[in-house]
Amino acid sequence: MIRYLALDEADRMLDIGFEPQIRKIVEQVDMPPAGARQTMRLASDFLSNYIFLAVGRMGSGTDLIVQRVEYVQESDKTSHLMDLLHA
């Protein structure tokens, strides 16, 4: 039932050698054909009528991003998310 498949940083994944894994996912028997879904990545052999979107300058800004992993009990996820958004 996949209608959209988004692979963030797909060009980077291809650069570091993940093409076989990406190809395996995209070409599985139970995946809709390219005309029935829109697969957005830079490798044109999987695309039909794609759009490339870049926000900001390519390659810049990674020093401005902070990633944090927090373990939260399932029952507390909504309130924790709201606390983060309000902060």
N, C-alpha and C positions, 0 to 999 in steps of 0.2 A: 504494500500500500504506500510505497514511497513516491512522493510527488516532487520533492526537492531534496537534493543532496548537496550540502555545503561542506567543503573541505577547506578549513581555514589554514593559510600558509601552505597550500598545496604545491606552489612553486618551490618552496623550501624543502618540502618532503621529497619532491622529485630530485632536487639537487643533492640530497644526502642519501639517495638510493632506495626510496620506498616505492618506486614505480611498480614492481611486481605485486606488492600488497594493495596499492590503489587500483591497479588493473583487475586484481582478483575481486575486490569489492564491487567495482563498477560493472564488471562483465558477468556477474553471477546469474544463474538461470532465473532466479526469482526477482531480479531487478527489472524494472520497466525499461523498455528500449529508450534510446536517446531522444526520440521524438515524443515520447510520452512523459518524460521528466526533463528538467533542466539541470544539468550538472555543471556547476561553475568551477572551473579551474583553468589554468593556463594551457594545458596540453590540449590542443585543438582536436585530437583524434577522438575525444570523448564528448565534444561539445556540439550543440546545435544552437546557433543564434545567441551566443553568450555575450555578457557584458563584463568588462574589467573595471572595478571600482577601487580607487586608491584615495585614502583620506590622509591629508598631510603629506609630508615629504617622505618618499620611500626610504627606508633604512634609518630614519631619524626618530628620535623620541623614545627609543627603548630604554634609555636611561631615566626617563620620566615615569615609567610604569613600575608599580610595586605590586608583586603578586604575593598573596597571603593565603595559606590553607588553614581552615579552622574546622575542627570536628564539632559537630552539633548533633544532639539527639534528634531523631526524626520529629518528635513532638514539639521541639523548640525551634524548628527551622523558620517558620513564618515570623515569629517574634524576633528572632535573631536577625533575620533579613531586614525587618522594619527598623530595628535599632541601628543597623549599619547604614540604611538609607537616610535616616534622620540625622545621623552623625555627619 
